[in-house]
């Protein structure tokens, strides 16, 4: 059951206007947004996104741009005392009050060496750790690898959890190699590693 996905980043001009246009004119398309490099957007744009993918810094920047300074400091304080729990709270907040409440909505926060968190309309926040025994060589392209792997899995009908697990494994492999495009693993390689874990 193939899905219709449109992937946008801040590297194209005015993604907010494209998101709003798509939501009005082609609602069958799911909007996947990675706000990198970060720029503040109006709340109605954030509310029109079906799947939001952010790193830990971008997650905090969204909170800072939409909430009061007291709320922002509250989240910062939780993160300082309990990193994973702080980001769990942000992930839940983004899922409940920021992204579109469509059937297939989702929020993913990548956390570098600590893996990734994700939540959707139908599930509470879950954590996917990185691959064990990683020897980091080069982090160039890790985010792009994650995003590409995630979209591939979602397009093929995988659940959000399956897609995040696959993407976390793919980016774990990529950071153990030099280069950008040349470090991205093949689908079969990532799939074989996941099968080994099962």
N, C-alpha and C positions, 0 to 999 in steps of 0.2 A: 504494500500500500504506500506508494510514493507520495511525498509531501511537497507542497509548493513553498519554497523558502527564498526570501530575498535577504542578502547579507549586506549590511552597510557599516561603514566606519566613518570617523571624522576626517579621513584622508580625502574624501570627496567633498566638494562644496555643498553647503546647506543640506546636510542629511535630514535635518528636522522637517523641512518642507517636503522632502521626498517621502518621509515616513507618514506624514499627515495625508498627503495625496494618495498614497497606496492604501491607507486604512479606509479612506472615503470611497475610492474608486475600484479597488481590487481586494476586497476583504478576505478572499480565499487564500491570498498569499500571507504566509507567516513572516513577520519582520524580525530578523535576527540582527541585533545591534551590539557592536563592540565600540564604545565611545573613546577611541584612541586615535590621536592624542585628545585628552579630555578638554571639552568646552561645555559650559553650562547650557542647558536647554530648558524651555518652558515645560511645566508639569504635564500639559496635554500631549507633548511629544513623548515624554517618558511613558505616559499612560497608554500610548499607541503601540508600544513595543511588545512583541509576543515573547521573545527570548532575549534576555540581556546577559551579555558575557563581559565581565570586568575583572581586572586584577585587584589586588588589595588596596592599592592607592586610589584607583578609579572609584571603587566602592565607597570609600570615605569622601571622595570629592563630590559624589552625587549627594550624599547626606549633607555635606557642608553647603552645597548650592541650593538645596531645597528646604532645609530645616533651620531652626534657630541655632545660634551659637551654643546655647546651653545643651540642646539635644546633641549637637555635634561633639561637644566636650564629653558628654555622657558616654557616647560610643567609644571615643578615644580612650577614656578612662577604663572601660571594660576591657578593651583590647590590650592595654598596658598590663593589666593584672591577669588576664586569661585570653591569650591571643585567639585561640580557636573559638571559644565561646563568644567573644566579642564579634567575630565575623559571622558566626551562626546567627546572632541577633540581627545584624545588618542584612544578611541574606533573607531572613524571614520578613523583615521590614520592607525590603525591596519587592519581594514576592507579593506581599499582602497589599501594599499601598502605592507602589510605583508602576510596575509593569501591567500591561493589559491583562484583564481577567478572562482571557480566552481559555478554551478547554486544554490547549497544549502550551500554556504559558510556562515560563521557566526563568530562573535566575541562577547564574553560575558565577562563582567568585574563585579565581585561580589564586593560589597562595604559595607559589614557588615550590620550595623544597617540602612544604607541608601539604602538597596535593591540591585538592579543590573541594569546594562546598557547592551543593546545588539544592534547589527546591523547586517544586512545581505546584500547580493548583491542587493536584491530587496527592502530593507527598510533602512531609515535613522536611526540614533541612537534613541532608545526609552528607557525610564526609567520605571522599575517596583519597586514600593516601598515595604518595608517589611510589614508584617501584623501589624495592629494597636495594641497598648496596650501590647507589648511584655515585659515579665519579664524574663530577661536572667538568666538562672541557670547554664548552662554549654555549652560552644561552641565546645567542643570536637565532632568531626564527622560532623560538619555543612557543611564543604566543600565536604565531601564524600556523604552526603545526597543530596546536591545540584546536584552533578555530576550524581549520580545514578538515581535521579528523572528525570533529563534532558534527559539522554540516553533512559530511558523508554518511555518518551513522543515522542522523535524523532523517535524511533524504531517503534512506533505505528502509525506514520504518522502525528503527530502533527506539527504545524508550529513552527518556532523558538520562536516567541512571546508567544504562548501557553505553550511551554516547559519551558521557563524562568519563566513565571508566576507560573506554577505548582511547579517548583524547588524552587523558592523563598518562596512559601507558605510552602513547605515541610521542608526547613531548618529553617524557622521561628518557626515551631512547635518543631523541634529537639532541638533547643537551650533553650527551656523552660523546658527541662527534663535533668536529670542526666545521665551520661554514654555516651558510643559511640554507639555501635550497638543497644542497648536497647532503645535509644532515637529516633531512626528512625521511623517515623510514617508509618502506613499502607497506601496503595494506596487509599482505600475507605475513610479513614479519611481526607486525603488532598483533595480528590475530593469533599467531602461533604462541606468542608470549602470554596472551590472555588464556588460551587453552591450557597452557602449562600450569597456570595458577589455579585452574578449576579442579 
